[in-house]
Amino acid sequence: MDMLIRLMIYVLFIYQWMIIACIALTWLPELQKNKVAEFLSRTVDPFLVPFRKVFPPIGGFNIAPLIALGLLQLAIRGLSQW
């Protein structure tokens, strides 16, 4: 069971970095058309869509990914204390 929890923490940690990479790619529009960016978008967007519905962009600033990252961080901390 301990190994399964460690694996879940590892997967969530990688997923956090994928979200951070997607955030960074929004600042570099010329890089959004490559295969890696498309893979990241297809992987991360299904998780971010509900957050975008609840927290729409305010003044051109999208806080939904930050809230999603916070939720993932809480999940990682909760699993690591288990």
Secondary structure, DSSP 8 states (H G I E B T S, - for coil): -HHHHHHHHHHHHHHHHHHHHHHHHHT-GGGTTSHHHHHHHHHHHHHHHHHHHHS--BTTB--HHHHHHHHHHHHHHHHHH-
